[in-house]
């Protein structure tokens, strides 16, 4: 090979390797997911995309919808053992690896700053027993350690953007006590906020002037409320539970004071109830009764539409509830693991689930305006 050609080949390979090192976080050949189309009836349809394969059900964050109707979410990819961020709309989606280190990404939580549109992600390093954080400033993810518990477990991670545009991570430690980690000058500072009782789950919301928390006690399933305004301490109303004996719950928080909780009680695992605190009025009623026990569910809420729930029964089939009707989604085959639901606009919803037969994570779009007939 002539020296000139040989030199060009060496330079090309060097540039190629540099490019790989500069941009190691993009997943190749995955900008468009594989696509399927499911017909439920004459005018009823669901569009389905395959996000990834999995060997066992994995962690999936909540879905964020921006003003341009783009989806943002993250999941732990069990094939490459890394957390992955997904964004896009329609049939075009883009994947990006959040953290290059392996065995990071369990219990993943994502939020998007509505002003800057920066993405914030919190997740677990299984090897170190550490809580990790990443943001995508300058179009690539920057990674920071948030807290370390050697050989211990973090539980129920929840991430919000503070009124000062800073990420705040709420989580439970190995003793099931509540902590928060706040980000300041590129460093996290962790503080205990509740150690009175062991907790099962923590759900956090940022207000214009503070935070609101919904906490589930580990021993009895009681759900109680906590609040904090800027420059004050948290106030925990643990002697006044909102709901007693809950098996699981989901919360929609609206306008700083109003909220809706969908929940299942331990003594009736086949019934989903709706607790509403709107305009200082309380209602609590059963809205879904299934022939089988409900293993997991996801919910969203809009004042003009009311509550919407995607639920999975113990036999692995999905159902969708809206406007007092239930749509049978058994056409999507058996499912397992976590499910996520998000309202987009009008009557359009998106949800994510695990197909138990094909071992694939699926993203679905369902347009309720095209649904003409409910089946109960």
C-alpha positions in Angstrom: 0.0 0.0 0.0 1.5 3.4 -1.0 2.6 5.5 2.0 0.1 8.3 1.1 -2.9 6.0 1.1 -1.6 4.2 4.2 -1.4 7.6 6.0 -4.9 8.5 5.0 -6.3 5.2 6.3 -4.5 5.7 9.6 -5.9 9.3 9.9 -9.4 8.1 9.0 -9.3 5.3 11.6 -8.0 7.8 14.2 -10.8 10.2 13.4 -13.3 7.4 13.5 -12.2 6.2 16.9 -12.2 9.8 18.2 -15.7 10.2 17.0 -16.7 7.0 18.8 -15.2 8.4 22.1 -16.8 11.8 21.6 -20.3 10.5 20.9 -20.5 7.2 22.9 -24.0 7.8 24.2 -26.1 7.5 21.0 -27.7 4.2 20.3 -27.3 3.5 16.6 -30.0 2.3 14.2 -32.8 3.0 16.6 -34.3 6.3 15.5 -37.5 4.6 14.4 -39.0 1.8 16.4 -40.5 -1.3 14.8 -44.2 -0.7 14.3 -47.5 -2.7 14.6 -51.1 -1.9 14.1 -53.9 -3.4 16.2 -57.6 -3.2 15.4 -60.0 -3.4 18.3 -63.2 -2.9 16.3 -64.7 -1.1 13.3 -63.3 2.3 14.2 -61.1 1.4 17.1 -57.3 1.2 16.8 -54.0 1.2 18.7 -50.6 2.1 17.2 -47.8 0.1 18.8 -44.0 0.6 18.6 -41.3 -1.7 20.0 -38.8 0.2 22.1 -36.5 -2.6 23.2 -36.1 -6.2 24.0 -35.7 -7.3 27.7 -34.9 -10.5 29.6 -36.9 -9.5 32.7 -39.3 -6.6 33.3 -37.4 -3.4 33.8 -37.7 0.1 35.2 -39.5 2.8 33.2 -39.9 6.4 34.1 -43.0 8.5 33.8 -43.7 10.1 30.4 -43.3 13.8 29.9 -45.1 15.6 27.1 -43.8 19.0 26.0 -45.6 21.8 24.2 -44.7 20.3 20.8 -46.3 17.0 21.8 -42.9 15.3 21.9 -42.6 12.4 24.4 -39.8 12.2 26.9 -39.1 9.1 29.0 -36.3 6.8 30.2 -35.9 3.1 30.9 -33.2 0.6 32.0 -32.1 -1.5 29.0 -31.4 -4.9 30.4 -29.6 -6.0 27.2 -26.8 -3.4 27.5 -27.3 -2.8 31.3 -27.5 1.0 30.9 -30.2 3.7 31.3 -31.6 5.0 28.0 -33.4 8.2 27.3 -36.1 8.3 24.5 -37.7 11.4 22.9 -39.8 11.9 19.7 -43.3 11.9 18.4 -45.3 10.2 15.6 -43.2 7.4 14.3 -39.8 9.0 14.7 -38.0 8.5 18.1 -34.4 9.0 19.2 -32.6 7.0 21.8 -29.6 8.2 23.8 -27.7 6.3 26.5 -27.7 8.3 29.7 -24.8 6.7 31.5 -22.0 4.7 29.9 -21.3 2.6 33.0 -23.0 -0.8 33.2 -25.5 -1.9 35.8 -26.9 1.6 36.2 -30.5 2.5 35.7 -32.8 0.6 38.1 -35.6 2.6 39.8 -35.3 5.3 37.1 -37.1 8.6 37.4 -37.2 11.4 34.8 -38.5 15.0 34.7 -38.2 17.8 32.2 -37.8 21.5 33.1 -40.8 23.2 31.5 -38.8 26.4 31.0 -35.4 25.3 29.8 -36.6 21.8 28.5 -33.5 20.3 30.1 -33.9 16.6 31.0 -33.2 15.4 34.5 -32.8 11.7 35.4 -32.2 9.9 38.7 -31.3 6.2 38.9 -29.5 3.5 40.9 -26.1 1.9 40.4 -26.6 -1.7 41.4 -22.9 -2.4 42.0 -22.0 0.5 44.2 -25.4 0.9 45.9 -25.3 4.5 44.8 -27.9 7.1 43.7 -26.9 8.7 40.4 -28.1 11.8 38.6 -27.8 13.0 35.0 -28.9 16.0 32.9 -28.6 16.7 29.2 -27.2 20.2 29.2 -25.5 21.0 25.9 -27.2 18.0 24.2 -25.3 15.3 26.0 -25.7 13.8 29.4 -23.6 14.8 32.4 -23.5 12.4 35.3 -23.1 13.1 39.0 -23.2 10.9 42.1 -26.1 12.0 44.3 -25.7 9.7 47.4 -24.1 6.5 48.4 -25.3 3.6 50.6 -22.8 0.8 50.4 -24.5 -2.6 50.1 -27.9 -1.0 50.7 -31.1 -0.3 48.9 -32.6 2.9 47.7 -36.4 2.8 47.3 -39.1 4.8 45.6 -37.0 7.5 43.9 -38.9 10.6 42.7 -37.3 13.6 40.9 -38.7 17.1 40.6 -37.5 20.5 39.4 -37.6 23.0 42.2 -39.1 26.5 42.0 -35.5 27.7 41.5 -35.0 25.4 38.5 -32.8 22.9 40.4 -33.3 19.1 40.5 -34.4 17.7 43.8 -34.3 13.9 44.3 -36.7 12.4 47.0 -36.0 8.8 48.0 -36.3 6.2 50.8 -33.2 4.7 52.3 -32.6 1.1 53.6 -34.6 1.9 56.8 -37.4 3.2 54.6 -37.0 6.8 55.8 -37.5 9.8 53.6 -34.5 11.8 52.3 -34.0 14.5 49.7 -30.8 15.4 47.7 -30.6 18.9 46.3 -28.2 20.0 43.6 -26.1 23.1 44.2 -22.9 24.1 42.3 -22.7 20.7 40.6 -22.7 18.9 44.0 -25.6 17.1 45.8 -26.4 17.6 49.4 -28.5 15.0 51.2 -30.8 15.6 54.2 -33.2 13.4 56.1 -36.7 14.8 56.1 -38.8 12.1 57.8 -37.6 9.3 60.1 -40.7 8.8 62.4 -42.2 5.8 60.6 -41.0 3.4 57.9 -42.4 4.2 54.5 -43.3 2.2 51.4 -43.5 4.9 48.8 -42.9 8.6 48.3 -44.4 10.8 45.6 -43.2 14.4 45.3 -44.5 17.5 43.5 -43.0 20.9 43.2 -45.2 24.0 43.7 -44.5 27.6 42.9 -43.3 28.1 46.5 -42.3 24.7 47.8 -43.2 21.0 47.7 -46.0 18.6 48.4 -45.4 15.0 49.3 -47.7 11.9 49.4 -46.3 9.2 51.6 -47.4 5.6 52.2 -46.6 3.9 55.5 -44.9 0.5 55.1 -46.7 -1.2 58.0 -50.4 -0.4 57.3 -50.6 1.2 53.9 -51.9 4.5 55.2 -51.3 7.5 52.9 -50.6 10.9 54.4 -49.6 14.3 53.2 -46.6 16.6 53.8 -45.9 20.1 52.6 -43.1 22.6 52.7 -42.9 26.3 51.7 -39.6 27.9 50.7 -37.3 28.5 53.7 -39.5 26.5 56.1 -39.4 22.9 57.3 -41.6 20.1 56.1 -44.9 19.6 57.9 -46.0 15.9 58.1 -49.6 15.1 58.7 -49.0 11.5 59.6 -51.7 11.4 62.2 -54.3 12.3 59.6 -54.1 9.7 56.8 -55.9 10.6 53.6 -56.4 6.9 52.8 -56.1 3.8 55.0 -55.0 0.3 54.2 -53.8 1.0 50.7 -52.0 -1.7 48.7 -50.8 0.7 45.9 -51.6 4.2 44.7 -51.0 6.8 42.0 -51.4 10.6 42.4 -52.3 13.5 40.1 -51.5 16.8 41.7 -53.2 20.0 40.3 -52.6 23.7 40.9 -50.8 23.5 44.2 -53.8 22.3 46.3 -56.1 20.0 44.4 -55.3 16.3 43.8 -56.7 13.0 42.7 -55.5 9.6 44.0 -56.3 6.3 42.4 -55.7 3.4 44.8 -56.3 -0.2 45.7 -57.0 -1.4 49.2 -55.4 -4.5 50.7 -58.8 -6.1 51.5 -60.1 -5.6 47.9 -57.3 -6.0 45.4 -59.7 -6.3 42.5 -61.2 -2.8 42.9 -59.6 0.6 42.0 -61.0 3.5 43.9 -60.8 7.3 43.2 -60.2 9.8 46.0 -60.6 13.4 44.8 -59.9 16.7 46.7 -61.0 19.4 44.3 -62.2 22.9 45.3 -62.0 21.7 48.9 -64.6 19.0 48.3 -63.8 15.3 48.9 -65.2 12.4 47.0 -64.1 8.7 47.4 -65.7 6.0 45.3 -65.0 2.7 43.6 -64.6 3.2 39.8 -63.2 -0.2 38.5 -64.1 -3.7 39.6 -62.3 -6.5 37.9 -63.0 -10.2 37.8 -59.3 -10.8 38.6 -57.1 -9.0 41.1 -55.2 -6.0 39.7 -51.4 -6.4 39.8 -50.5 -2.8 38.8 -52.0 0.3 37.2 -51.1 3.8 35.9 -53.3 6.9 35.9 -53.7 10.4 34.5 -56.3 13.1 35.1 -57.7 16.1 33.3 -60.5 18.3 34.6 -62.4 18.1 31.3 -62.0 14.3 30.9 -61.8 13.1 34.5 -59.6 10.2 35.5 -58.1 7.7 33.1 -56.5 4.4 34.2 -54.5 1.7 32.5 -54.6 -1.4 34.6 -53.1 -4.9 34.5 -54.7 -7.9 36.1 -53.0 -10.9 37.7 -53.6 -13.0 34.5 -51.4 -10.4 32.6 -54.0 -8.6 30.5 -54.6 -4.9 30.2 -57.7 -2.8 30.4 -58.2 0.9 29.9 -60.8 3.0 31.9 -62.2 6.4 30.9 -65.7 8.0 31.3 -67.1 5.1 33.3 -66.3 2.6 30.5 -63.6 -0.1 30.3 -61.9 -1.1 27.0 -60.5 -4.7 26.9 -56.9 -4.6 25.7 -56.3 -8.3 25.7 -55.6 -8.1 22.0 -52.1 -6.7 23.1 -51.4 -10.2 24.5 -50.1 -11.0 28.0 -48.1 -8.3 29.8 -45.9 -8.1 32.9 -44.1 -5.6 35.0 -44.4 -1.8 35.2 -46.9 0.2 33.0 -47.0 3.9 32.4 -49.8 6.1 31.1 -49.9 9.7 29.9 -52.6 12.0 28.4 -51.4 13.9 25.3 -54.3 16.1 24.2 -58.0 15.9 23.3 -58.6 12.1 23.4 -55.1 10.9 22.6 -53.2 8.8 25.2 -49.8 7.1 25.2 -48.7 4.2 27.4 -45.8 1.8 27.8 -45.9 -1.8 28.8 -44.0 -5.1 28.7 -45.2 -7.8 26.3 -44.7 -11.0 28.3 -44.7 -13.3 25.2 -42.3 -11.4 22.9 -40.2 -10.0 25.8 -40.4 -6.5 24.3 -41.1 -3.1 25.8 -43.9 -1.5 23.8 -45.0 2.1 23.3 -48.7 2.6 22.3 -50.9 5.4 21.1 -54.6 5.1 21.6 -57.1 7.7 20.3 -60.3 7.6 22.3 -62.1 9.9 19.8 -62.1 6.8 17.5 -63.6 4.5 20.1 -67.3 4.1 19.4 -68.1 1.2 21.6 -67.0 0.3 25.2 -66.9 -3.3 26.3 -67.3 -4.0 30.0 
